């Protein structure tokens, strides 16, 4: 089976998740991706010396994956803000949740997101917004 692709209909796909895996002249093994939609949730918090221990994005990734496991597809920084008066730094991260075998409901992701917020606050010492 060419590139380990079991469904030949993918060759006619216009999905960038499919096309981005292949480059001219390279033979790679296809990495399956979910056909189900993602659910996006944002988390914003203040970081810095005045709110607790130093913050590192890898710590956030670890906490989010510990709570939500394989449902987390991506954690990415989408915005930063420095308060004009206090000079405090706020970060906003977008968490993409997606299942490989089913559609996720907003209700179930809201429950996970609330748990993520609690654990992030407790373990990372940041102040949630």
N, C-alpha and C positions, 0 to 999 in steps of 0.2 A: 504494500500500500504506500503510495507516494507521500513522503513527508509525514507519515502516520496519520493522514487525514482519512477518516472513515466515511465521511459523507461528501461525495464529489460535488454536491450543490454549492459547497463553500467556494469552489473555484469561480463561481459567478457572483459571489457576494461583493457588495460595495462597502462593506463594513471595514473601517480603518483598523480595527482590532485584528482582523485577519491579514490585511495587506501589509501592515507594519512589521509582521514577523518574518518577512521574506525580503532578501536582497539578491540582486543579480549575481550569479556565480557562486552563491553559498547554498549548501545543503543543510537544512535545519530540521529539527523535529517540531511539528506543530504543537503549540500550547493551547489547549481548548479554553474557551471563554464562555461566560454565561450568556444565554439567550434571553435572560430575564432582566427587567429594568433595575437600575440602581436606585437606592434611596439615599438622599444626601441630607446630612445634618451638620450644623455648624456649632462650634464651641469657642467661646471667647473668654479670655481671662487676662488679668494683669500679671506681669512678671517683673522681676527685678529684685534688688537687694532688700527693698522695703516690705516685700510680701512673703518672704521665706527664703528657701534655699535657691541657688542658681538653677535656671530652667534650661533644659536642652531638648530639642524636638524629638530626639531618639527615645527619651524617657516617655514622652507622650505616646509615641508609636507603640512602645512596649505595653503601656497601661491599657491602651485601647484594644490591642490584640489579646491581652490577657482577659479582658472583660467580654469582648464580642467574638473572639476566635476567627474562624475562617469566613465569617460574614463580612469582615472588613476587607475591602478591596484596596482602599487608598486613604492615606491621611496626608493632607497637603495644606500648607500655609497659604491663605488667600488674602489676608490683609493684616497690616500692622498700623498702629495708631499711637502717637505720642501725645499725651494730654498737654495742652499748651501751658497750663498753669503749674501742674504738679510734676510734669516731665516723666510721668509714669508711662511705661510701655504696655500696650495691649496687643495681643496676638489673636487672630481669628483663624481657626483651622477648620477645614471642611473634611468630614468623614464620609466616605462612600461605602455604603453597605450594599452587598449583592450576594445572592445565593446562586449556586451553580444548578440547583435542581427545582427551584420554585420561586414564585413571586413573594416578596416580603411585604408585610402590611405595615402601614405607618404606625399602628398601635404597638406592634411588637418591637419596632425600631425605636419608638419613643421610650419604651421601657428600658431597652439597652442603653439608649443615649442618657437617660437619667442616671443609670448605674455608672456609666462612663464619667459623667460630671461629678458624681460623688467620689469615685475612686481617684480621679485626677486631682480634685481639691485636697483629699486626704494624703495621697502619696507624693504629689509633686509640690505641695505647699504653695499653690497659686491661688489667687483670688478670682473666682468666677464672676463674670459680668452677666 
